[in-house]
Amino acid sequence: MPPETLDVLVIGAGISGLSAAWHLQTHCPDRRFAVLEARPTLGGTWSLFRYPGFRSDSDMYTLGFHFKPWRGREAIVRGPAILDYLREAAREHGLERHIRYGIRVHSAHWNSQAARWEVQAVRQTPGGGEEPITLHCGFLFACGGYFRYDQGYQPAFEGMASYRGTHVHAQQWPEGLAVRGRRVVVIGSGATAATLVPALAAEGAEVVLLQRTPSYYFVVPARDRIALVLRRLLPERWAYALTRAKNVALGAFLFRRSRSQPEKVRRFLLGQVAKALPAGQALDPHFSPPYGPWQQRLCLVPDADLFKAIADGRAEVVTDHVECFTEHGLQLQSGRTLQADVIVSATGLELQMLGGAQLSVDGVPLAPGGLVAYKGVMYAGVPNLAATFGYLAASWTLKADLTSRYVCRVLNHLRDTGTRVATPGAPPADMPLRPFADFTSGYFQRAMHQLPRQGSEGPWKLFDRYADDRRRLLQEPVDDGVLAFGAGPAPAAEPVPLARAA
Ligand SMILES: Cc1cc2nc3c(=O)[nH]c(=O)nc-3n(C[C@H](O)[C@H](O)[C@H](O)COP(=O)(O)OP(=O)(O)OC[C@H]3O[C@@H](n4cnc5c(N)ncnc54)[C@H](O)[C@@H]3O)c2cc1C
């Protein structure tokens, strides 16, 4: 039997894949598409992580889809509530019928002769085995997120094997790990550590946050009072749209100010922290980062929960470096030792682009690090390929929705002009190329060489502001003189029948 052929294949059923499915079924109803998901469930990030307190670091009015209002009372919520929201969105909008679970894409090869992607995947069989499958599609839409699922980043510390307590990585939290009455050391800074610490303290653990470098914290109320008032006064959709616009604007304002007036923003953020800390506790050395605000992700602290745990004496912050693991805990470079029943590595993610799939064009392999982004959606010289990569300093979903909508515009342009292949042109040879993101977080720095690059101007430059991308991706003409459209080969006389692969 010939491989099944679809118009569009989407890789991944997380926020990006669900957004892609909604937009494709809404704006390209004549296109046959499927979403291939490696896992047996949807939700991606929000169904994977299980560590105590796992929650969003952005408000649900912008992390939510524009097509499904957030109805919860709180704006900052835990992972299970986000997963429920995503499942509900998929159910209400009929998105699940497009998802084929248990199919992991390994590679995709563009065949110019046939003007199609030939996608190799592995499907899990009901008996627990695996079988290879091949699918063909005209357009490939990678929505596989940005990090590896099978493991997080674990630095190799000396003596790890000698430690007799329980050592876990936040990304692989064991079910039923009891922490009440136990001394837990969380290694790491950033959002995961800031989330884990108050949650472990609330479960009755005695917690130490061991960080090499302090983070910036932004203390916010878990409830958005303005959103709740708007909800009482206005129809649901208006209230949601207004709150979303307000939060996009506030987030963009803070980010811009962080770049244009870092000292002012630093004073504001540190001032907030000083107020939240117990009286007399200095900002140095634990709460005074050596870098500017928003050079790494800002950690939200809803209702000051982290600082309450510190004030209550249930959590302590230590700024130091791990020298080595010992039998009973950690030896620090300062000479201090930390006893620990449980050590948690909140040391970050292993970045991975394009769902880890190997791509090639006419037999020439494509390394993500060799690609140059076009409009932050496609790649110079690569036909009919788009990928979603959300904002780092705003909710991922904002960019995912714009990306999906833009892909639909490209697909509809192809249909309307009787063409089949859209290939972004390359930037001029003398245009300097820059890293994909201007972020100093460890996980970005470690993986920068694997990330695509961006140009310094034109459609090859990435925007970090929703308003700019909205204009570029929704309003500017698709045919901009850089995205080239080609007829491709004549379509086959007999369309390949659509048979569901799963
Ligand atoms: C701890 C943590 C907290 C975060 N907090 C926030 C936050 O507060 N706000 C925010 O905006 N963002 C946050 N993020 C970023 C988060 O990843 C995004 O919000 C968003 O969920 C990404 O959605 P996605 O669909 O692009 O990717 P993912 O959620 O990673 O989903 C990708 C899906 O694709 C599947 N997949 C991957 N590769 C393949 C393949 N080869 N074949 C088939 N299927 C594949 C995966 O199984 C997965 O289901 C956080 C991330 C982490 C790790």
Ligand as a Chemical Component Dictionary entry (heavy atoms), coordinates in Angstrom:
data_LIG
# 
_chem_comp.id                   LIG 
_chem_comp.type                 NON-POLYMER 
_chem_comp.pdbx_formal_charge   0 
_chem_comp.three_letter_code    LIG 
# 
loop_
_chem_comp_atom.comp_id 
_chem_comp_atom.atom_id 
_chem_comp_atom.alt_atom_id 
_chem_comp_atom.type_symbol 
_chem_comp_atom.charge 
_chem_comp_atom.model_Cartn_x 
_chem_comp_atom.model_Cartn_y 
_chem_comp_atom.model_Cartn_z 
_chem_comp_atom.pdbx_ordinal 
LIG C1  C1  C 0 8.865 23.808 33.724 1  
LIG C2  C2  C 0 8.342 24.649 32.601 2  
LIG C3  C3  C 0 7.533 25.750 32.863 3  
LIG C4  C4  C 0 7.070 26.538 31.821 4  
LIG N1  N1  N 0 6.291 27.616 32.108 5  
LIG C5  C5  C 0 5.844 28.384 31.094 6  
LIG C6  C6  C 0 5.004 29.503 31.345 7  
LIG O1  O1  O 0 4.671 29.819 32.465 8  
LIG N2  N2  N 0 4.596 30.250 30.304 9  
LIG C7  C7  C 0 4.935 29.943 29.028 10 
LIG O2  O2  O 0 4.519 30.644 28.114 11 
LIG N3  N3  N 0 5.713 28.886 28.764 12 
LIG C8  C8  C 0 6.170 28.100 29.742 13 
LIG N4  N4  N 0 6.948 27.029 29.465 14 
LIG C9  C9  C 0 7.268 26.715 28.070 15 
LIG C10 C10 C 0 6.271 25.629 27.560 16 
LIG O3  O3  O 0 7.005 24.621 27.042 17 
LIG C11 C11 C 0 5.243 26.277 26.660 18 
LIG O4  O4  O 0 4.308 26.979 27.460 19 
LIG C12 C12 C 0 4.391 25.344 25.815 20 
LIG O5  O5  O 0 3.747 24.409 26.630 21 
LIG C13 C13 C 0 5.147 24.689 24.696 22 
LIG O6  O6  O 0 4.187 24.035 23.910 23 
LIG P1  P1  P 0 4.611 23.176 22.656 24 
LIG O7  O7  O 0 3.392 22.512 22.169 25 
LIG O8  O8  O 0 5.358 24.021 21.692 26 
LIG O9  O9  O 0 5.684 22.149 23.205 27 
LIG P2  P2  P 0 5.511 21.016 24.271 28 
LIG O10 O10 O 0 4.627 21.401 25.368 29 
LIG O11 O11 O 0 6.885 20.583 24.626 30 
LIG O12 O12 O 0 4.780 19.858 23.479 31 
LIG C14 C14 C 0 5.428 19.228 22.414 32 
LIG C15 C15 C 0 4.693 17.943 22.093 33 
LIG O13 O13 O 0 5.274 17.409 20.917 34 
LIG C16 C16 C 0 5.526 16.030 21.096 35 
LIG N5  N5  N 0 6.677 15.689 20.272 36 
LIG C17 C17 C 0 7.932 16.211 20.363 37 
LIG N6  N6  N 0 8.717 15.664 19.424 38 
LIG C18 C18 C 0 7.943 14.793 18.720 39 
LIG C19 C19 C 0 8.211 13.921 17.618 40 
LIG N7  N7  N 0 9.417 13.854 17.050 41 
LIG N8  N8  N 0 7.196 13.156 17.156 42 
LIG C20 C20 C 0 5.949 13.235 17.711 43 
LIG N9  N9  N 0 5.657 14.021 18.763 44 
LIG C21 C21 C 0 6.646 14.793 19.255 45 
LIG C22 C22 C 0 5.802 15.883 22.582 46 
LIG O14 O14 O 0 5.534 14.561 23.008 47 
LIG C23 C23 C 0 4.829 16.904 23.179 48 
LIG O15 O15 O 0 3.575 16.349 23.456 49 
LIG C24 C24 C 0 7.418 26.219 30.482 50 
LIG C25 C25 C 0 8.233 25.114 30.230 51 
LIG C26 C26 C 0 8.686 24.342 31.267 52 
LIG C27 C27 C 0 9.561 23.174 30.952 53 
# 
loop_
_chem_comp_bond.comp_id 
_chem_comp_bond.atom_id_1 
_chem_comp_bond.atom_id_2 
_chem_comp_bond.value_order 
_chem_comp_bond.pdbx_ordinal 
LIG C1  C2  SING 1  
LIG C2  C3  SING 2  
LIG C2  C26 DOUB 3  
LIG C3  C4  DOUB 4  
LIG C4  N1  SING 5  
LIG C4  C24 SING 6  
LIG N1  C5  DOUB 7  
LIG C5  C6  SING 8  
LIG C5  C8  SING 9  
LIG C6  O1  DOUB 10 
LIG C6  N2  SING 11 
LIG N2  C7  SING 12 
LIG C7  O2  DOUB 13 
LIG C7  N3  SING 14 
LIG N3  C8  DOUB 15 
LIG C8  N4  SING 16 
LIG N4  C9  SING 17 
LIG N4  C24 SING 18 
LIG C9  C10 SING 19 
LIG C10 O3  SING 20 
LIG C10 C11 SING 21 
LIG C11 O4  SING 22 
LIG C11 C12 SING 23 
LIG C12 O5  SING 24 
LIG C12 C13 SING 25 
LIG C13 O6  SING 26 
LIG O6  P1  SING 27 
LIG P1  O7  DOUB 28 
LIG P1  O8  SING 29 
LIG P1  O9  SING 30 
LIG O9  P2  SING 31 
LIG P2  O10 DOUB 32 
LIG P2  O11 SING 33 
LIG P2  O12 SING 34 
LIG O12 C14 SING 35 
LIG C14 C15 SING 36 
LIG C15 O13 SING 37 
LIG C15 C23 SING 38 
LIG O13 C16 SING 39 
LIG C16 N5  SING 40 
LIG C16 C22 SING 41 
LIG N5  C17 SING 42 
LIG N5  C21 SING 43 
LIG C17 N6  DOUB 44 
LIG N6  C18 SING 45 
LIG C18 C19 SING 46 
LIG C18 C21 DOUB 47 
LIG C19 N7  SING 48 
LIG C19 N8  DOUB 49 
LIG N8  C20 SING 50 
LIG C20 N9  DOUB 51 
LIG N9  C21 SING 52 
LIG C22 O14 SING 53 
LIG C22 C23 SING 54 
LIG C23 O15 SING 55 
LIG C24 C25 DOUB 56 
LIG C25 C26 SING 57 
LIG C26 C27 SING 58 
# 
